Amino acid sequence: MKSSFVKGLCILSISSLLVACQTTDSSEGEYGDETTTYSSVSDSSEAQEKTHENEHEHDHSHAHDEETEQIYDGYFKDSQVKDRSLSDWEGDWQSVYPYLQDGTLSEVFAYKAEHEGDMTAEEYKEYYNKGYQTDVDRILIKEDTVTFFKNGKEFSGEYIYDGYEILTYDAGNRGVRYIFKLQEKAEGLPQYIQFSDHSIYPNEASHYHMYWGDDREALLDEVINWPTYYPSEMDGHDIAHEMMTH
């Protein structure tokens, strides 16, 4: 009798241990699922937050791009215009006029005729021929010194900032001329140089139109001839591609 009781007690104890073990395993499994679920919710929340941030950055970037495009096209407020230093145009620059003469820019005129449709390719070529025409094939700007390369000769002088002028064109859009004055008169150098690069606040220029002469006010009326300069390290095809993307 005693032996049977002990045997039964042992069987009951083993059963209890097995139940306890099964309960523990099941609990770990449930907590493991909850932990995974919690992690997924957290990841989802972070993903949503990142998506929101990316959307905000995209919207901000898009708005900034639209504003930049409007400024490039000549539509801006006076309050947006800021002073600039000569360092914005620092570098070694080449005239694009030789590329028009040798035919490299012909694809640009064909592209404009097809996509803008205002003129034929030949008419565009004639228009830009007047605009780009110059005998200054290179300009080097370093700190306050501007060097003109003309007909195989170099002419250097220091220029100081002389303010800017906002111009309104017949088409209704506007532009800003940034003006620099020759500090000391020197042979072969213009008294004034004026930059126009479609920007209206401090910004490193990727290309520019330059006007030069001895009469500050008369230069502001010049809208037919605007010699244009791109970095000297670019070749003609790079310049043509750059022109077609603007």
C-alpha positions, 0 to 999 in steps of 0.5 A: 500500500505504501509502495503504491502511494509513493509510486503514485506521488512520483508519477504526479510530481513528474506530471506536474514538472512536465506541465510546468515546463510546457507552461514556461515554454509557451510563455517564452514563445508568447513573449517572444511574439509580443517582442517581435510585434513590438519591434515591428510596430517600432520599425513601422513608426520609424519608417513612417517618421522617415517617410514623413521627413523625406516627403518634407525634404522633397517638398522643401527641395521642390519649392527651392527648385521652383524658386531658383528656376523663377529667379533664373528666369528673371522673376524675383523680389527686390528684397531677395537681391543681395550684394556679392563679392568678386570671389563668386566669379573666381576662376579660369574662364573661356569664351564660348564664341569660338565654339559657335564659330566652329559649329560645336554649338549647332546642336544647341540651336537645333535643340532650341528650335525644336523645344522652344520653337520661337525661332529656327536653328539658323535664327538662333545661331544669328541671335547668339552670334551677336550675343557671344561675339567678343575678342576676349577669349579668356578671363582669369579672376583671382581674388581682386585681380581680373586678367583679360586675354585679348589678341594674344596679350594679357591685361590685368588690374584690380577691381572693387565692388561698385554695387548692383543694378536691377534691370527690367527687360521688355519681356517683363522679366528682370536681371541683376548686374553686379558691378566692379570698378577698376581701382587704378586706371591701366592701359587696355582695361575697362573702367567697369565690368558687370556680371550677369549670371542669373543669380541674385545673391552670393553663389559660385557662378557656373557661367556668366555674361560679362559687360565691360566699358568705361561708361557705367550707365551706358553698359546697363543699356547693353542687351544685344552683346553679352560675351559668355564665359564657362570654365576653361576646363570644359570642352565644347561638347560639355558646354553645349550639353550644359546649355541644353539643360538650362 
